């Protein structure tokens, strides 16, 4: 008997019906009430929970709190479940090598197990974590990103240049699948500067007429500089019209200017969950894909729900992962805040401000929480001389913690550092020193040419 393959486990018509894409996405959700959306979420949640209860990781994690299956009847009860984070998953891997006991494959009869798609995290915050997917959840994850690309105006006529990393890291492969399976565009899988040198990437984009770039904003901005060094004009010689990725310290205006007026869109997700939220044509915040993701914002210090407009840790429950590795209340330690008001394009979805930093990379200065990943955007948005490249250094001095932000700037005119310090003090409520350096002088510390996610905090305490 021939064992089942990947495609035997994927019902594509059912996936498209449950998670519409393109015009069908807008026609399905425009004008839908929050109550109707909640009913859809509840139906999915009640489907994933029975599978999750079969997973040893959750039996152990929830059992420690004395929780039994009958205690969780719907999403209103989800706050009874403890959150978990990468450290819990890595402990599972340590106790049950090589991929832990959170995958749920043992819940299937031996001859009915779905094929396992195996990747890892990038290891930015420590040892790489195993990421496992079943065919169905993998395709839904890819569809959700393809849906956002379509909402941002990317089509099958585009030539898309990707600077996401490959190897064992999930990002590049999952983005490639989203584009190949659900967008249908031609794709240039260049990867990071280590995989394909920056100069070669620029030549590749020029030769194939790249019209879109996807990836991390830091490196995308750097490629514009390399193009000009080679005598090419971004937006003209390389006809990029749209950029979609993770902007970090880069402001929309500076990124667009660097690439000749291209439209710039931000989106957010993590390796475990896939795409959670992203900008649409309104560019008024990141629309949470609430038909597939149930997202909570929790106060960083107390773990209680964050108040309106307050920053909080993003805790995600994937409503579609009912085949392999169910994700119930995953504490990402990524920080954001919700945007108040009606959704401007008529969707029933809430909106996020975007990625504002990591709570496990947070520095507390005189009682105020400072997120290094968010500082670059504060400086770049206010001071055109700032190039968007920076690194924060923290040291212990005279019995208290002090932070210095080393900022790359096009010039170091007198008073500029003082003005930046005053701006940060006003915005953050605490004094932070600024040191100005020339273009490229933070690269050795940030690793921008070699890392998918540049280092933004150096702790010298």
Wavefront OBJ file of the C-alpha trace (Angstrom):
o trace
v 0.000 0.000 0.000
v 1.357 3.418 -0.965
v 1.649 5.657 2.105
v -0.270 8.958 1.964
v 1.688 11.954 0.714
v 1.528 15.676 1.432
v -1.291 16.392 -1.009
v -3.468 13.627 0.373
v -3.770 15.693 3.557
v -4.680 18.999 1.904
v -8.244 19.809 0.835
v -7.571 22.974 -1.159
v -11.223 23.877 -1.914
v -12.054 23.550 1.792
v -9.075 25.721 2.755
v -10.064 28.456 0.296
v -13.632 28.333 1.547
v -12.587 28.609 5.196
v -9.900 31.251 4.567
v -10.826 33.225 1.435
v -8.158 35.128 -0.449
v -8.169 38.041 -2.896
v -11.553 39.457 -3.893
v -13.293 36.639 -2.007
v -11.587 37.750 1.209
v -12.941 41.287 0.938
v -16.426 40.233 -0.173
v -16.661 37.753 2.707
v -15.561 40.037 5.522
v -16.442 43.586 4.498
v -19.359 44.674 6.636
v -19.323 41.527 8.802
v -20.205 42.150 12.449
v -17.869 41.361 15.323
v -20.486 38.916 16.613
v -20.445 36.912 13.371
v -16.647 36.907 13.358
v -16.640 35.707 16.977
v -18.947 32.839 16.041
v -16.453 31.761 13.368
v -13.623 31.939 15.862
v -15.571 29.893 18.407
v -16.283 27.148 15.844
v -12.587 26.819 15.060
v -11.498 26.978 18.688
v -13.834 24.133 19.648
v -12.305 22.079 16.836
v -8.661 22.553 17.827
v -9.062 22.001 21.572
v -9.869 18.239 21.478
v -6.691 17.673 19.457
v -4.653 19.877 21.813
v -5.804 17.795 24.799
v -4.202 14.744 23.151
v -0.788 16.440 23.075
v 1.495 15.491 26.006
v 2.960 19.009 26.192
v -0.449 20.548 26.852
v -1.586 17.711 29.133
v 1.424 18.469 31.307
v 1.330 22.275 30.963
v -2.373 22.627 31.682
v -2.504 19.768 34.176
v -0.011 21.563 36.431
v -2.660 24.250 36.876
v -5.363 21.694 37.677
v -7.234 22.370 34.421
v -9.423 19.650 32.925
v -11.034 19.511 29.457
v -14.485 20.446 30.734
v -13.094 23.693 32.166
v -12.536 25.207 28.712
v -15.830 25.557 26.871
v -15.017 28.418 24.539
v -12.869 31.470 23.946
v -14.257 33.198 27.012
v -12.477 30.522 29.053
v -9.129 30.807 27.284
v -7.736 33.080 30.006
v -7.898 30.077 32.363
v -5.133 28.438 30.339
v -1.544 29.416 31.169
v 0.508 30.994 28.415
v 3.677 29.286 27.223
v 6.776 30.594 25.482
v 9.825 29.430 23.623
v 11.534 28.459 26.887
v 8.764 25.927 27.581
v 9.128 24.454 24.097
v 12.899 24.213 24.445
v 12.459 22.439 27.791
v 10.191 19.976 25.972
v 12.910 19.417 23.359
v 15.464 18.851 26.110
v 13.257 16.256 27.802
v 11.977 14.615 24.604
v 14.620 14.997 21.871
v 14.877 15.752 19.079
v 11.619 17.683 18.484
v 9.888 17.672 21.882
v 6.432 16.359 22.708
v 4.333 19.282 21.440
v 3.825 18.065 17.846
v 0.834 15.792 18.462
v 1.796 13.129 15.913
v 1.310 10.376 18.474
v -2.414 11.161 18.470
v -2.619 9.566 14.999
v -2.564 5.859 14.119
v 0.891 5.011 12.761
v -0.330 4.621 9.170
v -2.403 7.829 9.210
v 0.179 10.335 10.387
v 0.488 13.406 8.169
v 3.937 14.140 6.719
v 5.999 16.398 8.958
v 7.306 19.718 7.626
v 10.327 20.582 9.761
v 12.060 23.966 10.038
v 13.562 26.001 12.882
v 13.574 29.535 14.203
v 16.536 31.749 13.369
v 17.984 31.417 16.861
v 18.064 35.207 17.310
v 17.139 34.884 20.989
v 19.059 31.667 21.688
v 19.279 28.099 20.412
v 17.075 27.510 17.310
v 13.671 26.053 18.181
v 12.132 23.241 16.116
v 9.100 24.344 14.100
v 6.848 21.571 12.851
v 3.822 21.710 10.585
v 1.321 19.399 8.985
v 0.356 19.852 5.311
v -2.993 21.479 6.075
v -1.696 23.993 8.620
v 1.319 24.732 6.423
v -0.885 25.619 3.480
v -3.194 27.784 5.579
v -0.173 29.587 7.026
v 1.091 30.263 3.502
v -2.350 31.338 2.296
v -2.671 33.936 5.047
v 0.539 35.606 3.926
v -0.509 35.336 0.279
v -3.778 37.003 1.279
v -1.879 39.949 2.779
v 0.349 40.286 -0.271
v -2.784 40.444 -2.446
v -4.308 43.062 -0.129
v -1.119 45.098 -0.570
v -1.437 45.008 -4.351
v 1.101 42.286 -5.182
v -0.067 40.117 -8.095
v 1.065 37.219 -10.257
v 2.499 39.774 -12.702
v 5.167 40.855 -10.232
v 8.787 39.722 -10.057
v 9.379 39.404 -6.313
v 12.858 39.591 -4.815
v 13.055 37.928 -1.401
v 15.807 38.610 1.124
v 14.445 36.211 3.756
v 16.928 33.605 4.968
v 16.711 29.965 3.969
v 18.646 27.000 5.313
v 16.770 25.541 8.285
v 15.074 28.863 9.091
v 11.340 28.827 8.424
v 10.987 32.373 7.086
v 12.387 32.073 3.584
v 10.723 28.742 2.826
v 7.324 29.775 4.102
v 7.408 33.064 2.177
v 8.447 31.170 -0.953
v 5.502 28.795 -0.537
v 3.108 31.700 0.011
v 4.240 33.367 -3.209
v 4.499 30.210 -5.329
v 1.294 28.556 -4.086
v -1.036 31.499 -3.447
v 0.268 34.554 -5.333
v 1.691 32.853 -8.423
v 4.395 35.458 -9.057
v 7.938 34.908 -10.311
v 10.247 34.837 -7.322
v 13.953 35.530 -6.851
v 14.993 33.639 -3.694
v 18.179 35.597 -3.011
v 18.130 35.260 0.771
v 20.402 37.160 3.153
v 23.650 38.907 2.335
v 25.493 35.764 3.383
v 23.533 33.566 0.978
v 23.808 36.004 -1.931
v 26.186 38.951 -1.705
v 24.508 42.368 -1.750
v 26.140 43.371 -5.046
v 24.956 40.137 -6.659
v 21.430 40.698 -5.330
v 21.319 44.119 -6.959
v 22.517 42.634 -10.256
v 19.864 39.938 -10.021
v 17.085 42.466 -9.421
v 18.313 44.588 -12.310
v 18.582 41.662 -14.736
v 15.112 40.289 -13.989
v 13.336 43.607 -13.476
v 12.237 43.099 -9.877
v 8.993 44.956 -9.129
v 8.600 43.943 -5.470
v 10.905 43.223 -2.558
v 9.980 41.225 0.555
v 12.039 40.840 3.721
v 13.454 42.776 6.663
v 13.585 46.527 6.189
v 17.135 46.978 7.445
v 18.654 44.945 4.611
v 16.176 46.162 1.971
v 17.305 49.722 2.698
v 20.927 48.641 2.452
v 20.309 47.173 -1.026
v 19.147 50.570 -2.275
v 22.488 52.028 -1.169
v 24.379 49.219 -2.934
v 22.369 49.813 -6.115
v 23.392 53.453 -6.173
v 27.013 52.481 -5.537
v 26.764 50.400 -8.722
v 25.347 53.319 -10.699
v 21.752 52.033 -10.709
v 18.757 54.155 -9.767
v 16.279 52.303 -7.486
v 12.758 52.624 -8.830
v 14.012 53.314 -12.365
v 16.795 50.886 -13.321
v 15.281 48.436 -10.828
v 11.515 49.055 -11.191
v 10.468 48.155 -7.639
v 6.948 49.485 -7.009
v 6.086 47.757 -3.705
v 7.986 46.618 -0.608
v 6.440 44.312 1.987
v 8.148 43.097 5.104
v 9.213 43.971 8.603
v 10.210 47.609 8.680
v 11.789 47.805 12.130
v 13.579 51.146 12.447
v 12.843 52.159 8.887
v 10.103 54.728 8.430
v 7.741 54.313 5.501
v 8.890 57.637 4.051
v 12.627 56.897 4.187
v 12.178 53.387 2.756
v 9.960 54.664 -0.063
v 12.422 57.433 -0.866
v 15.323 54.986 -0.924
v 13.484 52.879 -3.512
v 12.274 55.641 -5.792
v 8.783 56.109 -4.384
v 7.795 52.444 -3.925
v 4.763 51.724 -1.730
v 5.822 50.263 1.616
v 3.794 47.807 3.720
v 4.518 46.292 7.121
v 3.362 42.925 8.465
v 3.933 40.863 11.583
v 4.207 37.166 12.391
v 6.495 34.628 14.040
v 7.811 31.294 12.845
v 5.417 29.222 14.969
v 2.236 31.027 13.958
v 2.905 32.427 10.515
v 1.416 35.749 9.512
v -0.706 37.322 12.256
v -1.354 40.856 11.012
v -0.429 43.194 8.188
v -1.137 46.461 6.480
v -3.633 46.873 3.669
v -4.175 49.641 1.127
v -5.353 52.018 3.878
v -1.945 51.825 5.623
v -3.621 52.736 8.908
v -2.270 49.899 11.004
v -1.848 46.131 10.768
v -5.109 44.226 10.312
v -5.150 41.172 12.594
v -6.265 38.137 10.606
v -8.842 37.299 13.207
v -10.581 34.624 11.186
v -7.429 32.530 11.686
v -5.601 34.029 14.662
v -6.931 34.859 18.137
v -4.631 37.541 19.501
v -4.410 38.858 23.054
v -2.360 41.803 24.318
v -1.189 41.273 27.899
v 0.448 43.775 30.222
v 4.190 43.074 30.263
v 4.480 43.319 34.042
v 1.196 41.822 35.306
v 0.035 39.476 32.539
v -3.445 41.018 32.686
v -5.171 42.257 29.502
v -3.539 45.487 28.353
v -5.704 48.587 28.599
v -6.919 50.532 25.539
v -3.937 52.059 23.788
v -1.446 50.412 26.157
v 1.459 48.332 24.955
v 1.328 44.632 25.712
v 2.856 41.268 24.903
v 1.227 39.574 21.930
v -0.145 36.159 22.888
v -1.409 34.142 19.938
v -3.741 31.183 19.475
v -3.794 29.741 15.959
v -7.363 28.786 15.108
v -6.320 26.688 12.094
v -3.632 24.398 13.538
v -5.597 21.232 14.207
v -3.280 18.737 12.508
v 0.269 19.193 13.902
v 1.640 21.418 16.697
v -1.494 23.179 17.959
v -0.712 26.654 19.254
v -2.792 27.766 22.237
v -1.776 31.003 24.012
v 1.780 31.301 22.705
v 3.573 34.151 24.483
v 5.632 35.722 21.683
v 7.257 38.337 23.948
v 6.781 40.746 21.036
v 5.171 43.994 22.095
v 2.528 46.062 20.307
v -0.613 48.107 20.989
v -4.095 48.079 19.510
v -5.299 50.987 17.366
v -8.682 52.356 18.421
v -11.519 53.140 16.043
v -13.460 51.522 13.225
v -11.607 49.501 10.612
v -11.205 51.927 7.671
v -11.704 49.292 4.947
v -14.809 47.804 6.534
v -13.313 44.603 7.922
v -14.417 43.326 11.348
v -10.767 42.914 12.311
v -8.890 44.847 15.001
v -5.686 46.651 14.063
v -2.207 46.746 15.595
v 0.343 49.521 15.578
v 2.997 46.969 14.601
v 6.042 45.401 16.221
v 7.320 47.760 18.925
v 9.997 45.647 20.599
v 10.536 42.523 22.689
v 9.633 42.337 26.346
v 12.431 39.822 26.970
v 14.839 42.373 25.454
v 13.355 45.211 27.471
v 15.497 47.547 29.543
v 13.965 49.212 32.610
v 15.390 52.687 33.163
v 14.200 54.508 36.297
v 11.027 52.433 36.300
v 10.203 52.956 32.606
v 10.145 50.074 30.123
v 12.346 50.795 27.092
v 12.257 48.579 23.997
v 15.467 48.919 21.936
v 13.828 47.791 18.674
v 11.458 50.743 18.834
v 14.024 53.491 19.398
v 15.334 53.604 15.836
v 11.905 54.430 14.437
v 11.465 57.267 16.951
v 14.734 58.849 15.852
v 14.394 58.260 12.099
v 10.869 59.655 11.942
v 11.958 62.973 13.473
v 15.475 63.495 12.093
v 16.141 63.123 8.327
v 19.885 62.925 8.960
v 19.407 59.602 10.795
v 19.980 56.677 8.433
v 17.876 54.143 10.363
v 20.881 52.147 11.516
v 21.578 52.161 15.244
v 22.481 50.044 18.250
v 21.662 50.523 21.944
v 24.293 49.976 24.623
v 23.352 49.532 28.270
v 25.843 49.853 31.117
v 25.741 50.108 34.920
v 27.000 53.477 36.117
v 26.917 55.032 39.580
v 24.465 52.420 40.805
v 21.900 52.707 38.011
v 21.417 51.496 34.446
v 22.174 53.926 31.610
v 21.525 53.586 27.881
v 23.352 55.123 24.931
v 21.938 54.916 21.429
v 24.632 54.899 18.751
v 22.998 56.387 15.646
v 24.336 56.449 12.093
v 23.792 59.879 10.553
v 24.630 61.547 7.258
v 26.166 64.456 9.146
v 27.085 65.129 12.740
v 26.178 68.807 12.961
v 26.510 70.509 16.298
v 23.460 70.086 18.482
v 21.976 67.129 16.552
v 22.759 64.566 19.274
v 21.348 66.936 21.913
v 18.146 67.341 19.857
v 17.789 63.576 19.535
v 18.276 63.163 23.289
v 15.596 65.771 23.996
v 13.198 64.054 21.568
v 13.722 60.652 23.178
v 13.298 62.133 26.662
v 9.973 63.675 25.592
v 8.685 60.523 23.915
v 9.934 57.967 26.432
v 9.965 59.910 29.685
v 13.541 59.082 30.616
v 17.010 60.352 29.717
v 18.907 58.371 27.056
v 22.275 59.438 25.626
v 22.880 59.643 21.866
v 26.221 59.143 20.130
v 26.464 59.912 16.406
v 28.613 57.908 13.988
v 29.035 57.857 10.234
v 27.309 55.608 7.682
v 28.129 51.923 8.148
v 29.863 52.346 11.512
v 27.344 50.267 13.481
v 27.467 47.335 11.033
v 30.058 45.371 12.993
v 27.858 45.493 16.102
v 24.475 44.937 14.425
v 25.629 42.289 11.918
v 23.292 43.740 9.311
v 25.105 42.078 6.399
v 25.207 38.633 8.005
v 22.113 38.303 10.203
v 18.465 38.098 9.194
v 17.546 40.218 12.270
v 20.188 42.800 13.228
v 21.305 43.139 16.851
v 19.847 46.268 18.447
v 20.891 45.828 22.075
v 24.353 45.264 23.541
v 24.171 44.741 27.292
v 27.467 45.725 28.966
v 26.178 45.454 32.538
l 1 2 3 4 5 6 7 8 9 10 11 12 13 14 15 16 17 18 19 20 21 22 23 24 25 26 27 28 29 30 31 32 33 34 35 36 37 38 39 40 41 42 43 44 45 46 47 48 49 50 51 52 53 54 55 56 57 58 59 60 61 62 63 64 65 66 67 68 69 70 71 72 73 74 75 76 77 78 79 80 81 82 83 84 85 86 87 88 89 90 91 92 93 94 95 96 97 98 99 100 101 102 103 104 105 106 107 108 109 110 111 112 113 114 115 116 117 118 119 120 121 122 123 124 125 126 127 128 129 130 131 132 133 134 135 136 137 138 139 140 141 142 143 144 145 146 147 148 149 150 151 152 153 154 155 156 157 158 159 160 161 162 163 164 165 166 167 168 169 170 171 172 173 174 175 176 177 178 179 180 181 182 183 184 185 186 187 188 189 190 191 192 193 194 195 196 197 198 199 200 201 202 203 204 205 206 207 208 209 210 211 212 213 214 215 216 217 218 219 220 221 222 223 224 225 226 227 228 229 230 231 232 233 234 235 236 237 238 239 240 241 242 243 244 245 246 247 248 249 250 251 252 253 254 255 256 257 258 259 260 261 262 263 264 265 266 267 268 269 270 271 272 273 274 275 276 277 278 279 280 281 282 283 284 285 286 287 288 289 290 291 292 293 294 295 296 297 298 299 300 301 302 303 304 305 306 307 308 309 310 311 312 313 314 315 316 317 318 319 320 321 322 323 324 325 326 327 328 329 330 331 332 333 334 335 336 337 338 339 340 341 342 343 344 345 346 347 348 349 350 351 352 353 354 355 356 357 358 359 360 361 362 363 364 365 366 367 368 369 370 371 372 373 374 375 376 377 378 379 380 381 382 383 384 385 386 387 388 389 390 391 392 393 394 395 396 397 398 399 400 401 402 403 404 405 406 407 408 409 410 411 412 413 414 415 416 417 418 419 420 421 422 423 424 425 426 427 428 429 430 431 432 433 434 435 436 437 438 439 440 441 442 443 444 445 446 447 448 449 450 451 452 453 454 455 456 457 458 459 460 461
